[in-house]
Amino acid sequence: GRGVVLTASYEARPSGARSGMALRTARRLCPEAIVVPPDRAAYSSASRSIERICLTVTDRVELASIDDAFLDLTPGPREFDRAGQETRPYETAESTVRRVQARIVAELHLPSSAGISFTKTLAKLGSDLAPKGGLTLIRPDNLPAILQKADIEDLVGIGPVTAKTLRRRGINTLSQLAALSEPAARDLGGAHLVWLREACHGADDGPVRRPDEEAPAKSVGRTETLPRDTDDRAVLRAYLRLLAEDVAEDLRAQKRVAGGVALILRYADFRTLTRQARLGEPTDDGAALAARAARLLDALYPLRLPARLVGVRADSLSASASAQPGLFDTRHGGQARARRAAVDQAVDALNTAFGRGALRPASALLIEKFEHPSSKKT
């Protein structure tokens, strides 16, 4: 099929099957695997139940995804146990986490893996390295030994493309990544790889955030996996327009504007590329976002292969100004912007009342024809 693996069981992982992999690739690696359709309602219910259990031991719980959560178990200054002995933070945290895991099994009949460390990135690494129902403790004193054994793909943030680049340079373990100089890491993978190198050294100091403390998103994006691969420029442009309208609606709901836009394109061979551009002025208008994304798409033609996924992302976000264009703004398109803002406001109101997509650009008709080529309109 054209789907992707949402998650792989512990039994399937030794074959190489993993989340994010194309389903057909996973089937080839693990032909005996049983493919189960996702049940989002069941997963969401279990996720809420696990969050409830976690909140019984700390009020600082950050849901990273539907099946990942960070807990801040940092002890207060000089905490003591019932016997009057000063607590040791790692041992106390381990005892707490094992109680949480036991409750999850008892109440939900689900196994869970956990990692305990002094940063979120290393705690996630520990969780990924832990066996089914187990726990990995990563302290400053045993960190070098763990990095020595861990493959580069074990660190969150290193995908197949980055891993391939690193392995070509003979970098196969996280200890080898950590040993890179900063200039070497920057040459290999830019600022992102520099950050990952620092994370291996425990330099990630990001706090555990409660839902009410979440930092505002740095970007807003939408992607669409196409029903079949295509290099039809008009069809891809139509999808960009529809996706850009959704992105713009989200921006307006957040009262933010974008200073840049990115095009995401995934080819039939699953190679993904991103092209970015600055906008002439910050905007929350879907037509403006789509037009700039379309120009980025045009620059890629002829495509090396048909596309299987297309997306639009709004970057460089800032708060939108609430003031209307002034009397002397007309020479710079002030009246046109005001009219467009009024149209966007009316569309948002209708979509809120009747559901997103109640009003769509005319390009949606081309998409409908592409997705249902045999249907005939009368």
Stockholm file with secondary structure:
# STOCKHOLM 1.0

chainA/1-378         GRGVVLTASYEARPSGARSGMALRTARRLCPEAIVVPPDRAAYSSASRSIERICLTVTDRVELASIDDAFLDLTPGPREFDRAGQETRPYETAESTVRRVQARIVAELHLPSSAGISFTKTLAKLGSDLAPKGGLTLIRPDNLPAILQKADIEDLVGIGPVTAKTLRRRGINTLSQLAALSEPAARDLGGAHLVWLREACHGADDGPVRRPDEEAPAKSVGRTETLPRDTDDRAVLRAYLRLLAEDVAEDLRAQKRVAGGVALILRYADFRTLTRQARLGEPTDDGAALAARAARLLDALYPLRLPARLVGVRADSLSASASAQPGLFDTRHGGQARARRAAVDQAVDALNTAFGRGALRPASALLIEKFEHPSSKKT
#=GR chainA/1-378 SS CCCBCSCCCTTTGGGTCCTTSBHHHHHHHCTTCCCCCCCHHHHHHHHHHHHHHHTTTCSCEEEEETTEEEECCCCCTTCBCTTSCBCCHHHHHHHHHHHHHHHHHHHHCCCCCEEECSSHHHHHHHHHHSCTTCEEECCTTTHHHHHHHSBGGGSTTCCHHHHHHHHHTTCCBHHHHHTSCHHHHHHHHHHHHHHHHHHHTTCCCCCCCCGGGCCCCSCEEEEEEEEEEECCHHHHHHHHHHHHHHHHHHHHHTTEEEEEEEEEEEETTSCEEEEEEEEEEEECCHHHHHHHHHHHHHTTCSCSSCEEEEEEEEEEEEECCCSCCCGGGGGGTHHHHHHHHHHHHHHHHHHHHHCTTSSCCTTHHHHHHHHCTTCCCC
#=GC SS_cons         CCCBCSCCCTTTGGGTCCTTSBHHHHHHHCTTCCCCCCCHHHHHHHHHHHHHHHTTTCSCEEEEETTEEEECCCCCTTCBCTTSCBCCHHHHHHHHHHHHHHHHHHHHCCCCCEEECSSHHHHHHHHHHSCTTCEEECCTTTHHHHHHHSBGGGSTTCCHHHHHHHHHTTCCBHHHHHTSCHHHHHHHHHHHHHHHHHHHTTCCCCCCCCGGGCCCCSCEEEEEEEEEEECCHHHHHHHHHHHHHHHHHHHHHTTEEEEEEEEEEEETTSCEEEEEEEEEEEECCHHHHHHHHHHHHHTTCSCSSCEEEEEEEEEEEEECCCSCCCGGGGGGTHHHHHHHHHHHHHHHHHHHHHCTTSSCCTTHHHHHHHHCTTCCCC
//
